[in-house]
């Protein structure tokens, strides 16, 4: 996979902050195919699964960057219904690294061990 695809996804997602501004996956794919002509839907899904991007099959459908911990929590609740616990844990860790300001309790715990 092209190393710049994750950066391109995050750049394209900047105007899609908050669930109410979600972009349909097909629209994001079309937009990215201008630069990554061979990009397929499965590749896109595999890539954004490693990024701090929320997605939903329920309305409003699409992908978005979370604006709050509540959006992440809602996404994770839906996500838990579809994937294995270890995948959920890995995805939550991605969000916690990217949005550490939403998880101040983790910062306090980290301070105990440094």
C-alpha positions in Angstrom: 0.0 0.0 0.0 1.3 3.5 -0.8 2.8 5.1 2.2 1.1 8.4 1.4 -2.4 7.0 1.3 -3.0 7.4 5.1 -1.9 11.0 4.8 -4.2 11.6 1.8 -7.1 10.1 3.7 -6.5 12.3 6.8 -6.1 15.4 4.5 -9.4 14.6 2.7 -11.1 14.0 6.0 -10.3 17.5 7.4 -13.5 18.9 6.2 -15.5 16.0 7.7 -15.1 16.6 11.4 -18.1 15.4 13.4 -20.6 12.7 12.5 -23.0 15.3 11.1 -20.4 16.0 8.4 -19.6 12.4 7.5 -18.6 11.6 4.0 -19.9 8.5 2.3 -17.1 6.0 1.7 -17.9 5.8 -2.0 -17.4 9.6 -2.2 -14.1 9.4 -0.4 -12.9 6.6 -2.6 -13.8 8.5 -5.7 -12.0 11.6 -4.4 -8.9 9.6 -3.6 -8.9 7.7 -6.9 -7.9 11.0 -8.6 -4.5 10.5 -7.0 -4.5 6.7 -6.4 -6.0 5.4 -9.6 -5.8 1.8 -8.7 -7.3 2.2 -5.2 -10.0 -0.2 -4.4 -12.7 -0.1 -1.7 -11.1 -2.9 0.3 -7.7 -1.1 0.4 -9.4 2.1 1.6 -11.2 0.2 4.4 -8.0 -1.6 5.4 -6.1 1.7 5.5 -8.6 3.8 7.5 -9.0 1.0 10.0 -5.5 2.0 11.1 -6.4 5.7 11.4 -8.3 7.7 13.9 -11.4 7.8 11.7 -14.9 6.9 12.7 -17.3 5.1 10.4 -20.9 4.1 10.5 -23.3 2.0 8.4 -26.3 3.7 10.2 -27.5 7.2 9.3 -25.7 9.4 8.8 -23.6 6.9 6.8 -20.0 7.5 6.1 -16.6 8.4 7.7 -15.7 11.3 9.9 -13.1 12.6 12.2 -14.5 12.7 15.8 -15.1 16.0 17.5 -15.6 14.6 20.9 -15.0 11.6 23.1 -18.8 10.9 22.9 -18.5 10.4 19.1 -15.6 8.0 19.6 -17.5 6.2 22.3 -20.6 5.9 20.1 -18.5 4.6 17.2 -16.7 2.1 19.4 -20.1 0.8 20.8 -21.2 0.1 17.3 -17.8 -1.3 16.3 -17.8 -3.7 19.2 -20.8 -5.5 17.7 -18.9 -6.4 14.5 -15.3 -7.2 15.4 -13.2 -9.3 17.8 -12.2 -7.8 21.1 -8.5 -7.5 20.2 -9.4 -5.5 17.1 -11.6 -3.2 19.2 -8.7 -2.7 21.7 -6.3 -1.9 18.9 -8.7 0.6 17.3 -9.4 2.3 20.7 -5.6 2.6 21.2 -5.4 4.4 17.8 -8.0 6.9 19.0 -6.4 7.4 22.3 -3.0 8.2 20.7 -4.6 10.6 18.2 -7.1 12.3 20.6 -5.3 12.1 23.9 -7.1 15.3 25.0 -10.3 13.3 25.1 -8.7 10.7 27.5 -7.1 12.8 30.3 -7.3 9.8 32.7 -4.8 8.0 30.5 -2.3 10.9 30.9 -2.7 10.8 34.7 -2.0 7.0 34.7 1.0 7.4 32.4 2.4 9.9 34.9 2.4 7.3 37.6 4.9 5.2 35.8 7.4 7.8 34.6 
